Amino acid sequence: MTALGCPSPPLLPPPPPPPAPPAAPPLVFGLEKSRLLQEALARAGPGPGAREDVKRLLKLRKDCFRSDLKWLLFCSDVPSLIQEGPQCGLVALWMAGSLLALPEDVPLERIVAVALERGYTAQGEMFSAADMARLAEEVFGCRVQLLSGGLAEPNRCHVLQHLIAGWPLLVPYDEDYNHEPCKKRGHKAHWAVGAGVLLGVPGPTLSPEYEEDSELKGLFYPASGKPPRLPEDPPEALYLLSKQGKSWHYQLWDYGQLCESNLQLTDLAPVRTTDGKVYVVPPGGVHAGLCGQSLLLRP
């Protein structure tokens, strides 16, 4: 009986125990990464055009670009894609594919899948320029020239001719806080795609092979209908037009600064050795895999 004289309700049996949770699926490496990469690919956009982005940079950085020089821009447009995790090399390779006149687009998922299947990467990292060359040849069916010894002479002229022809450069370097090249002994190793060059040349006038921008005086492009070629006078200033997987925008990097960054990639970042993850590092380490190396891709 209750305190009010009412009969006590019958005791109910305890509820059955909750069903055991289903066994977690086995951890299949690459499954989650693939989903993230697909979402990243869905966010890809055309991004700002190269010419407009360069004009924006020239207006913002007037102190860096001398008014006594004529500036010649040779550029190609590449799409933008923000990377997920340490996939900077694979994203840069995907961007470079847009300049190779491929019969059909190669999705980023295929590039990632092939890199995993061939053992070139474990987390999306690419610490071997030679593996990157083999990957590019397989997924794009393109010609790849692996350069060693850095981007300065004797390779500089060849690199410039390649870029003004409209073909991409893939280059590893150390990335600073603003994505520009720095020197961290490979601890901030990153990949970018070169999509053109900006040359500062002396002289009061230029030949009719170049036409001046209608808005920004002092900036010139190869004239329409004429094959681009380097000016006869050596440039007094040289910048690489680049794009990488952490920004929608192009950047202009001092070519000498990039050369120095590319030539000092020697060590794996200490954080990589203590984060509990497995990375594919070639025999000889980062020094053997990346230092002083770059890739020239063409159809």
Summary of the structure (lengths in Angstrom):
residues: 299
radius of gyration: 26.0
end to end distance: 91.5
largest distance: 110.6
contacts: 886
relative contact order: 0.19
helix: 28%
strand: 19%
